[in-house]
Amino acid sequence: MNSRRLTLCAVMMALFACAIVVAQETGKPLPKATAEATINGKKVTITYGRPSINGPALGGKDLFEMAQVGFVWRFGRNEATTIESAGKLEVGGKQLEAGKYTLWARHISADKWVISFSTKTENNGKPLWGVDNTGQASVQDGFVPDLPLTPGKSAEKADNLDIKLAEVKGKAQMTVHFGNVTQSGTFGVK
């Protein structure tokens, strides 16, 4: 009888230790993903976190459909999403110098989203986190240009945010897929 209790106690302690390790691991930021393309001979890279549509923040609901007009999203998870280009960018009729920018998705009307570019990429020498202490996006204004997005639907569900970059007719096409929704827009690279 004592050996059974001892064995049961050992198993319970092992399970408790495993639970602690799992809890510590889940508190760490998820690995980042990248979308890369060479447009007109210039490399463009988007680096972003991949939130899950089934995670605690969304609970299976589609962010693109449930967000209120005026909502600013860090466009990813953890650190702010960045775009880095070896060439000048032409976005929404404006030119941006080659370099690094953060990207923010903004819900500007009932059925319209844009990707806004910001020159703010750091906070006191550290990578800019996507949200501040109040849970709001770290950047709310001062965006340089906006990339208009065209909404679409997908038969395939993307459980985690997925961003693709491709060259289409000499321009960069960014396609965002999250849940069953896609949003896409094009911008120039020189």
JOJO-V719848 format. One record per backbone hydrogen bond with DSSP energy under -0.5 kcal/mol. NH is the residue of the N-H (numbers start at 1). CO is the residue of the C=O. Records with the same first field share a line. If there is no record, write none. Layout:
NH=CO, CO
This chain:
5=1
6=2
7=3
8=4
9=5
10=6
11=7
12=8
13=9
14=10
15=11
16=12
17=13
18=14
19=15
20=16
21=17
22=18
23=19
24=20
25=21
26=22
27=23, 24
28=25
33=48
35=46
37=44
39=37, 42
40=38
42=39
44=37
45=84
46=35
47=82
48=33
51=49
53=159
55=52
59=55
60=53
61=58
63=61
65=62
66=62
67=63
70=107
71=68
73=105
80=128
81=74, 103
82=47
83=101
84=45
85=99
86=43
89=96
90=188
91=89, 94
94=91
96=89
99=85
101=83
102=118
103=81
104=116
105=73
106=114
107=71
108=106, 112
109=112
112=109
114=106
115=147
116=104, 114
117=145
118=102
121=119
123=126
126=123
128=121
130=78
132=136
135=132
138=130
144=117
147=115
148=146
149=113
150=184
151=149
152=182
154=180
158=179
159=157
161=51
162=177
164=175
166=173
168=166, 171
171=168
172=187
173=166, 171
174=172, 185
175=164, 173
176=183
177=162
178=181
179=158
181=178
182=152
183=176
184=150
185=174
187=172
188=90
190=88
